[in-house]
Amino acid sequence: MGKLTVLNSVTLDGVMQAPARPDEDRRDGFGYGGWARPYQDAVLAERMAQGMASGQTRGGGLLLGRRTYEDFYRVWPSRGGNPYTEVLTSTQKYVASSTLAEPLPWQNSTLLTGDVPQAVARLKEQHPDKDLMILGSGALIHSLLPHHLIDEFVLLIYPLVLGSGRRLFPAGTSVALRLTDAVTTTTGVLIATYRPAGPAAGAS
């Protein structure tokens, strides 16, 4: 079965909402959009590029929720001079959505319909030699967590507490994680790789 990895930026209090731009996601009146930008450095850029290249090497694809897919499509296809646009365009993209319809506008995009956890489980079973990566897509991640379909979390943990915003792990989530790798950037961002280690202590 192929590996499914979540790659996301989070604050110390677990907020993942709108790290890149002020207008990225203003739901619930969120006013801190773009909070990750002051912490960019060469170490972070290199690790992100390595992660994207690794996913391409394994020949899998990206698994995205509807909001993240539409946001990426607005931004990346027309943006040049960066290492990500070509990779994102050429990579196979699987989109979980109950409102979008085929054909999707971005090339190499396939719509997943019906029960999302079941569709993702089928993808993993049908392509055991290919890995999948989730970027952003909080609602999609939340739908998969109870089904134990995520094999790895690569979290860019920023030295920042916001106190509000949508979080990677919603209230009620209970899972134990095992740290397998960690790198610290020059700006204090911890790039930590975790794998599930079973139920959290005390969970029934």
C-alpha atoms as one frame of an Amber mdcrd trajectory, in Angstrom:
protein
   0.000   0.000   0.000   1.373   3.421  -0.954   2.345   5.884   1.764   0.196
   8.957   2.420   2.102  11.954   3.832   0.719  15.231   5.172   3.039  18.213
   4.582   1.806  21.334   6.345   2.816  24.494   8.154   1.489  24.936  11.696
   1.977  27.350  14.576   2.921  26.204  18.073  -0.775  26.169  18.966  -1.597
  24.052  15.928  -3.087  26.666  13.584  -2.700  25.795   9.898  -5.024  28.420
   8.402  -3.654  30.785   5.725   0.113  30.576   6.267   1.064  31.993   2.859
  -1.009  35.117   2.091  -3.315  37.609   3.831  -6.161  36.746   1.440  -5.576
  32.986   1.453  -8.375  32.036   3.860 -10.369  34.615   5.821 -12.997  32.211
   7.160 -14.277  33.004  10.661 -12.725  36.470  10.373  -9.170  35.134  10.487
  -6.859  38.147  10.321  -3.369  36.619  10.511  -3.012  35.396   6.923   0.563
  35.195   5.717   1.975  34.424   9.174   4.632  32.037   7.790   6.265  34.463
   5.366   8.667  36.237   7.786  10.267  32.885   8.649  11.341  31.794   5.166
  15.014  30.900   4.679  17.254  28.743   2.487  16.974  25.707   4.766  13.199
  25.731   4.583  13.171  26.244   0.810  15.609  23.373   0.293  13.620  20.944
   2.457  10.364  21.868   0.731  11.933  21.342  -2.687  13.319  17.985  -1.542
   9.889  16.931  -0.337   8.236  17.834  -3.618  10.977  16.127  -5.626  10.707
  13.001  -3.497   6.974  12.780  -4.151   7.596  13.099  -7.877  10.285  10.417
  -7.805   7.862   7.953  -6.237   5.444   8.700  -9.083   2.417   9.179  -6.860
   0.578  12.440  -6.694  -1.033  15.146  -4.622  -4.238  14.624  -2.706  -6.059
  17.933  -2.239  -9.308  19.240  -0.855 -11.478  21.532  -2.942 -10.425  24.817
  -1.286  -6.702  24.060  -1.522  -7.011  22.880  -5.112  -8.816  26.042  -6.210
  -6.393  28.268  -4.303  -3.356  26.542  -5.828  -4.888  26.807  -9.306  -5.407
  30.568  -8.877  -1.804  31.108  -7.813   0.686  28.631  -9.284   0.052  28.003
 -13.004   0.796  31.639 -13.898   3.720  32.113 -11.499   7.262  31.687 -12.823
  10.769  31.806 -11.401  10.219  29.236  -8.665  10.841  25.497  -8.228   7.216
  24.614  -7.546   5.047  25.633 -10.518   6.304  22.992 -12.944   6.181  20.272
 -10.297   2.647  21.153  -9.219   1.400  21.300 -12.804   3.010  18.046 -13.956
   2.141  16.047 -10.833  -1.043  13.993 -10.769  -3.597  15.716  -8.542  -6.486
  13.890  -6.886  -9.183  16.281  -5.664 -11.730  15.390  -3.007 -14.883  17.437
  -3.540 -18.650  17.040  -3.532 -19.224  20.285  -5.472 -16.686  20.241  -8.337
 -17.315  18.375 -11.589 -15.150  16.912 -14.334 -13.288  18.117 -16.276 -11.186
  19.946 -13.720  -9.365  23.024 -15.076  -5.767  22.186 -14.088  -4.068  19.529
 -16.169  -3.355  16.169 -14.535  -6.310  16.554 -12.152  -8.750  13.776 -11.234
 -11.900  14.210  -9.160 -12.561  11.816  -6.279 -16.266  11.365  -5.688 -18.349
   9.497  -3.157 -17.029   8.514   0.256 -13.622  10.215   0.539 -11.931   7.829
   3.008 -12.999   4.866   0.884 -11.734   6.555  -2.293  -8.379   7.320  -0.667
  -8.060   3.768   0.647  -8.677   2.466  -2.877  -6.003   4.778  -4.295  -3.471
   3.470  -1.791  -4.376  -0.145  -2.505  -4.401   0.243  -6.290  -0.990   1.951
  -6.376   1.115   0.270  -3.672   4.372   1.502  -5.225   3.296   5.151  -5.401
   3.122   7.676  -2.573   0.566  10.440  -2.055   1.053  13.823  -0.386  -1.507
  16.182   1.127  -0.779  19.922   1.165  -3.104  22.201   3.123  -6.580  20.621
   2.879  -7.555  20.716   6.552 -11.089  19.367   6.058  -9.733  16.482   3.990
  -7.169  15.622   6.685  -9.881  15.712   9.360 -12.004  13.272   7.350  -9.104
  10.811   7.046  -7.763  10.899  10.614 -10.400   8.568  12.148  -9.674   5.978
   9.437  -5.900   5.822  10.089  -5.073   6.396   6.422  -2.274   8.929   7.025
   1.148   7.287   7.325   3.366  10.308   7.955   3.193  13.954   9.026   5.910
  16.378   7.923   5.132  19.477   9.953   6.794  22.863   9.604   6.308  24.106
  13.158   6.670  27.882  13.430   7.726  29.650  16.669   4.453  31.553  16.778
   1.214  31.412  18.788  -1.883  32.949  17.197  -4.629  31.943  19.615  -7.245
  31.547  16.884  -7.650  29.911  13.507  -8.381  26.511  12.043  -6.146  23.797
  13.429  -4.501  20.739  11.928  -5.827  18.455  14.665  -9.419  19.302  15.628
 -10.784  19.008  19.141 -11.305  15.394  20.103  -8.411  14.044  18.028  -6.383
  11.457  19.923  -3.271   9.959  18.344   0.277   9.173  19.420   3.082  10.130
  17.042   6.704   9.012  16.833   9.373  11.519  15.794  11.579  10.129  13.007
  13.446  13.235  11.818  13.909  16.872  12.802  15.682  19.868  11.264  15.687
  23.435  12.580  15.914  26.393  10.208  17.842  29.612  10.830  14.584  31.363
  11.738  13.549  28.803  14.349  11.116  26.735  12.293  11.219  23.074  13.299
  10.730  20.699  10.357   9.586  17.562  12.142   8.624  14.219  10.630   6.237
  12.039  12.632   4.675   8.649  12.071   1.639   7.278  13.908   2.578   5.164
  16.913  -0.866   3.894  17.843  -3.581   5.311  20.114  -2.678   8.011  22.593
  -2.024   6.989  26.175  -5.282   6.585  28.072  -7.400   6.344  24.916 -10.065
   3.687  25.037
